[in-house]
Amino acid sequence: MTTGLYVGRFQPFHLGHLEAVRHILSKVDELVVVVGSAHDSHTI
């Protein structure tokens, strides 16, 4: 089983993010999406 990790602020979430999620999911069995702060940079 493979796990992907996608880290971002997603501010705002857009179709490019969705396409990235779909692409990653085509390569892995599960995907963990980590959402950082929308207000503070470098918080992850």
N, CA, C and O atoms as CSV, one atom per row, in Angstrom:
chain,resi,resn,atom,element,x,y,z
A,1,MET,N,N,0.846,-1.175,0.000
A,1,MET,CA,C,0.000,0.000,0.000
A,1,MET,C,C,0.895,1.244,0.000
A,1,MET,O,O,1.814,1.355,0.811
A,2,THR,N,N,0.620,2.164,-0.905
A,2,THR,CA,C,1.396,3.402,-0.979
A,2,THR,C,C,0.541,4.578,-0.515
A,2,THR,O,O,-0.668,4.621,-0.744
A,3,THR,N,N,1.197,5.520,0.135
A,3,THR,CA,C,0.516,6.700,0.652
A,3,THR,C,C,1.182,7.944,0.084
A,3,THR,O,O,2.405,8.076,0.122
A,4,GLY,N,N,0.373,8.849,-0.439
A,4,GLY,CA,C,0.877,10.120,-0.933
A,4,GLY,C,C,0.618,11.214,0.084
A,4,GLY,O,O,-0.278,11.097,0.920
A,5,LEU,N,N,1.404,12.277,0.010
A,5,LEU,CA,C,1.250,13.424,0.903
A,5,LEU,C,C,1.212,14.688,0.051
A,5,LEU,O,O,2.109,14.925,-0.757
A,6,TYR,N,N,0.179,15.489,0.233
A,6,TYR,CA,C,0.024,16.744,-0.500
A,6,TYR,C,C,-0.151,17.856,0.532
A,6,TYR,O,O,-1.145,17.891,1.257
A,7,VAL,N,N,0.813,18.753,0.590
A,7,VAL,CA,C,0.820,19.828,1.578
A,7,VAL,C,C,0.616,21.161,0.878
A,7,VAL,O,O,1.253,21.434,-0.139
A,8,GLY,N,N,-0.263,21.984,1.410
A,8,GLY,CA,C,-0.466,23.301,0.834
A,8,GLY,C,C,-1.366,24.167,1.686
A,8,GLY,O,O,-1.916,23.728,2.696
A,9,ARG,N,N,-1.501,25.406,1.256
A,9,ARG,CA,C,-2.416,26.332,1.937
A,9,ARG,C,C,-3.783,26.315,1.256
A,9,ARG,O,O,-4.803,26.548,1.905
A,10,PHE,N,N,-3.807,26.041,-0.046
A,10,PHE,CA,C,-5.052,25.916,-0.807
A,10,PHE,C,C,-5.950,27.142,-0.610
A,10,PHE,O,O,-7.148,27.028,-0.350
A,11,GLN,N,N,-5.334,28.304,-0.741
A,11,GLN,CA,C,-6.042,29.540,-0.470
A,11,GLN,C,C,-6.135,30.379,-1.730
A,11,GLN,O,O,-5.223,31.156,-2.013
A,12,PRO,N,N,-7.202,30.247,-2.489
A,12,PRO,CA,C,-8.308,29.310,-2.332
A,12,PRO,C,C,-8.032,28.008,-3.089
A,12,PRO,O,O,-7.158,27.956,-3.955
A,13,PHE,N,N,-8.775,26.976,-2.758
A,13,PHE,CA,C,-8.691,25.718,-3.498
A,13,PHE,C,C,-9.231,25.972,-4.902
A,13,PHE,O,O,-10.291,26.579,-5.059
A,14,HIS,N,N,-8.498,25.505,-5.936
A,14,HIS,CA,C,-8.930,25.753,-7.316
A,14,HIS,C,C,-8.755,24.486,-8.153
A,14,HIS,O,O,-8.297,23.458,-7.653
A,15,LEU,N,N,-9.118,24.570,-9.406
A,15,LEU,CA,C,-9.092,23.394,-10.279
A,15,LEU,C,C,-7.695,22.812,-10.441
A,15,LEU,O,O,-7.561,21.605,-10.646
A,16,GLY,N,N,-6.663,23.623,-10.356
A,16,GLY,CA,C,-5.294,23.110,-10.414
A,16,GLY,C,C,-4.989,22.201,-9.239
A,16,GLY,O,O,-4.330,21.174,-9.396
A,17,HIS,N,N,-5.470,22.579,-8.059
A,17,HIS,CA,C,-5.302,21.723,-6.882
A,17,HIS,C,C,-6.055,20.410,-7.082
A,17,HIS,O,O,-5.532,19.337,-6.779
A,18,LEU,N,N,-7.271,20.495,-7.588
A,18,LEU,CA,C,-8.069,19.292,-7.819
A,18,LEU,C,C,-7.377,18.368,-8.810
A,18,LEU,O,O,-7.353,17.153,-8.612
A,19,GLU,N,N,-6.822,18.925,-9.861
A,19,GLU,CA,C,-6.107,18.114,-10.849
A,19,GLU,C,C,-4.887,17.452,-10.217
A,19,GLU,O,O,-4.590,16.295,-10.513
A,20,ALA,N,N,-4.189,18.163,-9.361
A,20,ALA,CA,C,-3.040,17.580,-8.656
A,20,ALA,C,C,-3.486,16.422,-7.776
A,20,ALA,O,O,-2.832,15.379,-7.753
A,21,VAL,N,N,-4.583,16.586,-7.056
A,21,VAL,CA,C,-5.119,15.508,-6.213
A,21,VAL,C,C,-5.455,14.297,-7.071
A,21,VAL,O,O,-5.102,13.172,-6.717
A,22,ARG,N,N,-6.122,14.509,-8.174
A,22,ARG,CA,C,-6.482,13.390,-9.063
A,22,ARG,C,C,-5.238,12.688,-9.600
A,22,ARG,O,O,-5.201,11.459,-9.671
A,23,HIS,N,N,-4.227,13.457,-9.976
A,23,HIS,CA,C,-2.989,12.874,-10.492
A,23,HIS,C,C,-2.297,12.040,-9.416
A,23,HIS,O,O,-1.878,10.910,-9.669
A,24,ILE,N,N,-2.183,12.600,-8.227
A,24,ILE,CA,C,-1.542,11.862,-7.134
A,24,ILE,C,C,-2.317,10.585,-6.834
A,24,ILE,O,O,-1.717,9.528,-6.638
A,25,LEU,N,N,-3.647,10.674,-6.795
A,25,LEU,CA,C,-4.464,9.495,-6.498
A,25,LEU,C,C,-4.328,8.408,-7.559
A,25,LEU,O,O,-4.568,7.235,-7.275
A,26,SER,N,N,-3.951,8.784,-8.767
A,26,SER,CA,C,-3.743,7.774,-9.807
A,26,SER,C,C,-2.446,7.003,-9.575
A,26,SER,O,O,-2.229,5.952,-10.178
A,27,LYS,N,N,-1.580,7.527,-8.698
A,27,LYS,CA,C,-0.273,6.910,-8.441
A,27,LYS,C,C,-0.185,6.190,-7.098
A,27,LYS,O,O,0.701,5.358,-6.905
A,28,VAL,N,N,-1.095,6.497,-6.164
A,28,VAL,CA,C,-1.007,5.950,-4.808
A,28,VAL,C,C,-2.336,5.317,-4.405
A,28,VAL,O,O,-3.361,5.503,-5.061
A,29,ASP,N,N,-2.288,4.560,-3.301
A,29,ASP,CA,C,-3.502,3.928,-2.785
A,29,ASP,C,C,-4.309,4.863,-1.890
A,29,ASP,O,O,-5.538,4.804,-1.864
A,30,GLU,N,N,-3.612,5.718,-1.164
A,30,GLU,CA,C,-4.304,6.681,-0.312
A,30,GLU,C,C,-3.529,7.991,-0.315
A,30,GLU,O,O,-2.324,8.017,-0.564
A,31,LEU,N,N,-4.239,9.071,-0.035
A,31,LEU,CA,C,-3.632,10.396,-0.069
A,31,LEU,C,C,-3.966,11.135,1.216
A,31,LEU,O,O,-5.126,11.213,1.621
A,32,VAL,N,N,-2.939,11.673,1.849
A,32,VAL,CA,C,-3.108,12.527,3.021
A,32,VAL,C,C,-2.918,13.966,2.553
A,32,VAL,O,O,-1.881,14.307,1.984
A,33,VAL,N,N,-3.918,14.803,2.794
A,33,VAL,CA,C,-3.850,16.214,2.424
A,33,VAL,C,C,-3.672,17.021,3.708
A,33,VAL,O,O,-4.494,16.945,4.621
A,34,VAL,N,N,-2.589,17.792,3.764
A,34,VAL,CA,C,-2.286,18.615,4.938
A,34,VAL,C,C,-2.517,20.070,4.557
A,34,VAL,O,O,-1.902,20.585,3.623
A,35,VAL,N,N,-3.406,20.724,5.285
A,35,VAL,CA,C,-3.751,22.112,4.997
A,35,VAL,C,C,-3.084,23.012,6.030
A,35,VAL,O,O,-3.319,22.889,7.232
A,36,GLY,N,N,-2.248,23.916,5.533
A,36,GLY,CA,C,-1.580,24.871,6.415
A,36,GLY,C,C,-2.449,26.081,6.665
A,36,GLY,O,O,-3.557,26.185,6.139
A,37,SER,N,N,-1.947,26.986,7.463
A,37,SER,CA,C,-2.674,28.197,7.818
A,37,SER,C,C,-2.919,29.068,6.591
A,37,SER,O,O,-2.025,29.262,5.767
A,38,ALA,N,N,-4.121,29.583,6.479
A,38,ALA,CA,C,-4.447,30.495,5.384
A,38,ALA,C,C,-3.919,31.900,5.664
A,38,ALA,O,O,-3.850,32.729,4.757
A,39,HIS,N,N,-3.548,32.170,6.914
A,39,HIS,CA,C,-3.139,33.517,7.310
A,39,HIS,C,C,-1.641,33.657,7.556
A,39,HIS,O,O,-1.079,34.736,7.363
A,40,ASP,N,N,-0.994,32.580,7.979
A,40,ASP,CA,C,0.425,32.638,8.326
A,40,ASP,C,C,1.231,31.736,7.411
A,40,ASP,O,O,0.897,30.562,7.249
A,41,SER,N,N,2.286,32.265,6.810
A,41,SER,CA,C,3.139,31.444,5.958
A,41,SER,C,C,4.135,30.663,6.808
A,41,SER,O,O,4.401,31.016,7.957
A,42,HIS,N,N,4.674,29.610,6.233
A,42,HIS,CA,C,5.684,28.757,6.869
A,42,HIS,C,C,5.219,28.199,8.211
A,42,HIS,O,O,5.972,28.198,9.185
A,43,THR,N,N,3.972,27.723,8.256
A,43,THR,CA,C,3.430,27.203,9.511
A,43,THR,C,C,3.335,25.691,9.528
A,43,THR,O,O,2.848,25.110,10.498
A,44,ILE,N,N,3.789,25.053,8.475
A,44,ILE,CA,C,3.700,23.591,8.423
A,44,ILE,C,C,5.031,23.009,8.814
A,44,ILE,O,O,5.187,21.788,8.840
